[in-house]
Amino acid sequence: MKRFLLSLVFVLVSAATLLAQPKQTIVFEKNTHDLGSIVVSEKVYTVVFPFKNTGLLPLQLQFVSTPCTCTTVSWTKDELEPGATGEVTVTYQANGPVDNLSLVFYVYSNGIPNPAAIVLKGKVKESKKK
């Protein structure tokens, strides 16, 4: 009888642990990228944010918001199996204003957290060239 009860407890604890684990989880290698000091110009900066599905079920990115018209984004459109990796690519054109830069992009998916946030930072300075 003791063996049966111990086995039952083990099964229940195992089931509770599996149910408590996130089914799809998006984890970025790093969620902030600092461009440093950049100059207002026609130059375009491209930053790749790699991520991984650390959950138990397939992960699908649905949408990534852009905080301004100075940015564009692209992302892995394929469904990612557990353990698979993908990317969110952010393109930024430093056309002003001259100030500290902090752009937050929200990544919407069927995973946790939803949305996830990634940040592009830097200091935009005026061009010395006239």
Residue pairs with C-beta under 8 A, 6 or more apart in sequence:
18 56
21 55
21 56
22 54
22 55
22 56
22 111
22 112
23 55
23 56
23 57
23 111
23 112
24 53
24 55
24 56
24 57
24 58
24 59
24 60
24 109
24 110
24 111
24 112
25 53
25 54
25 55
25 59
25 111
25 112
26 51
26 52
26 53
26 54
26 59
26 61
26 107
26 109
26 111
26 112
26 113
26 116
27 51
27 52
27 54
28 49
28 50
28 51
28 116
28 118
29 49
29 50
29 51
29 52
30 49
31 49
31 116
31 117
31 118
31 119
32 118
32 119
32 120
32 121
33 47
33 49
33 90
33 118
33 119
33 120
33 121
34 121
34 122
35 45
35 47
35 92
35 101
35 120
35 121
35 122
36 122
36 123
37 122
37 123
37 125
38 45
38 94
38 101
38 122
38 123
38 124
38 125
39 94
39 124
39 125
39 126
39 127
39 128
40 94
40 95
40 96
40 98
40 124
40 125
40 126
40 127
41 94
41 95
41 127
42 93
42 95
43 93
43 94
44 91
44 92
44 93
45 91
45 92
45 93
45 94
46 89
46 90
46 91
46 92
47 89
47 90
47 91
47 92
47 120
48 87
48 88
48 89
48 90
49 87
49 88
49 89
49 90
49 118
50 85
50 86
50 87
51 85
51 86
51 87
51 88
51 107
51 116
52 83
52 84
52 85
52 86
53 59
53 80
53 81
53 82
53 83
53 84
53 85
53 86
53 111
54 82
54 83
55 82
55 111
55 112
56 82
57 82
58 79
58 80
58 81
58 82
59 79
59 80
59 84
59 86
59 109
59 110
59 111
60 79
60 80
60 109
60 110
61 75
61 76
61 77
61 86
61 88
61 107
61 108
61 109
62 108
62 109
62 110
63 108
64 73
64 75
64 88
64 105
64 106
64 107
64 108
65 105
65 106
65 108
65 115
66 72
66 73
66 105
67 103
67 104
67 105
68 103
70 92
70 93
70 94
70 95
71 90
71 91
71 92
71 93
71 103
71 105
71 120
72 90
72 91
73 88
73 89
73 90
73 91
73 105
74 88
74 89
75 86
75 87
75 88
75 89
75 107
76 86
76 87
76 88
78 86
80 86
88 105
88 107
88 118
90 103
90 105
90 118
90 120
92 103
92 120
94 101
94 122
94 124
96 124
97 124
98 124
98 125
98 126
99 123
99 124
100 121
100 122
100 123
100 124
101 120
101 121
101 122
101 123
101 124
102 119
102 120
102 121
103 119
103 120
103 121
104 117
104 118
104 119
105 117
105 118
105 119
105 120
106 115
106 116
106 117
107 115
107 116
107 117
107 118
108 114
108 115
109 115
109 116
